[in-house]
Structure formats: structure tokens, C-alpha cells
Amino acid sequence: MKKFERDGVMFSVFERDGETFLCTGSVSGKLKFDYAGEISDFYTVDGATSVVSGNCDIDELYEKWLSATEFYRSIGVKY
């Protein structure tokens, strides 16, 4: 697991089964099974406060993270 800071936010990055995860929070790097849905199974990252994932590089994941957290950051949530 790699940790780095970008724009004042600490991120953790790890890879599982060919998919890269970009997370904030106290990340353990472990996935927790939540439930099985009709189309896919749902997991959470243990200790994470926000997560984006995909088969892309860190810069693309960071852009996904900015988009996914835009509202929360606009109302003052700190990650």
C-alpha cells in the first residue's frame, strides 16, 4: 500500500485482483463483503472514509475522486 498527499489530502492506494483503489481515511487495505446484489456484489474498504476504484492510473482515479466528493467538499467536509 502506498500513501501520498495531494492538495492537502492524504490518500492510500492499493491493488486487489487487478483493480486499483484510491482511498482516504485509516485504510487497512482489506475489503469487507457487504451484500450480494442482483447485478454485482458490494464491498467496502475497511477504515476508508471515501473510495474510488478502477482499472486506470492514479491521476484518473484522483479525477474520479474529485467528482465523487465534490458536493461533500463544497459543504466543508474535510478528508
C-alpha positions as a printed NumPy array, in Angstrom:
array([[  0.   ,   0.   ,   0.   ],
       [  1.294,   3.438,  -0.941],
       [  0.394,   6.64 ,   0.883],
       [  0.735,  10.126,  -0.554],
       [ -0.621,  13.63 ,  -0.123],
       [ -2.239,  15.664,  -2.883],
       [ -3.767,  19.118,  -2.399],
       [ -3.656,  18.689,   1.386],
       [ -5.47 ,  15.316,   1.427],
       [ -3.771,  12.056,   2.464],
       [ -4.544,   9.117,   0.182],
       [ -3.824,   5.409,   0.315],
       [ -3.525,   3.374,  -2.872],
       [ -3.58 ,  -0.4  ,  -3.148],
       [ -4.387,  -3.022,  -5.741],
       [ -6.577,  -6.132,  -5.461],
       [ -7.394,  -8.532,  -8.291],
       [ -6.156,  -6.118, -10.951],
       [ -8.229,  -3.187,  -9.696],
       [ -6.636,  -0.097,  -8.136],
       [ -8.264,   1.549,  -5.088],
       [ -7.742,   5.194,  -4.086],
       [ -8.945,   5.842,  -0.537],
       [ -8.951,   8.388,   2.269],
       [ -9.108,   7.595,   5.981],
       [ -7.337,   4.968,   8.089],
       [ -7.262,   2.328,   5.393],
       [ -6.291,  -1.25 ,   6.256],
       [ -6.244,  -2.455,   2.65 ],
       [ -8.819,  -5.141,   3.426],
       [-12.111,  -5.459,   1.58 ],
       [-15.244,  -6.312,   3.568],
       [-18.161,  -8.065,   1.883],
       [-21.388,  -6.11 ,   2.498],
       [-24.066,  -7.882,   0.481],
       [-24.83 ,  -9.625,  -2.783],
       [-26.899,  -7.554,  -5.188],
       [-28.781,  -8.628,  -8.281],
       [-26.114,  -7.31 , -10.647],
       [-22.97 ,  -7.323,  -8.505],
       [-21.653,  -7.88 ,  -5.01 ],
       [-20.929,  -4.882,  -2.779],
       [-17.789,  -4.429,  -0.705],
       [-16.357,  -1.684,   1.498],
       [-12.731,  -0.884,   2.24 ],
       [-12.08 ,  -1.333,   5.95 ],
       [-11.277,   2.041,   7.588],
       [-11.841,   4.177,   4.484],
       [-13.88 ,   7.39 ,   4.507],
       [-14.026,   7.634,   0.699],
       [-13.092,   5.194,  -2.058],
       [-12.866,   5.192,  -5.836],
       [-11.577,   2.278,  -7.857],
       [-10.946,   1.211, -11.398],
       [ -8.515,  -0.195, -13.91 ],
       [ -6.756,   3.129, -14.505],
       [ -3.839,   5.177, -13.229],
       [ -3.767,   7.267, -10.052],
       [ -4.336,  10.57 , -11.863],
       [ -7.559,   9.241, -13.404],
       [ -8.665,   7.857, -10.031],
       [ -7.952,  11.235,  -8.435],
       [-10.205,  12.906, -11.025],
       [-12.922,  10.327, -10.223],
       [-12.44 ,  11.067,  -6.506],
       [-12.772,  14.835,  -7.088],
       [-16.018,  14.236,  -8.962],
       [-17.394,  11.766,  -6.384],
       [-16.643,  14.013,  -3.381],
       [-17.407,  17.391,  -4.987],
       [-20.627,  18.027,  -3.054],
       [-19.232,  16.962,   0.329],
       [-16.121,  19.097,  -0.118],
       [-18.292,  22.079,  -1.166],
       [-20.15 ,  21.973,   2.181],
       [-16.924,  21.756,   4.169],
       [-16.303,  18.049,   4.733],
       [-12.557,  17.502,   5.215],
       [-10.929,  14.269,   4.072]])
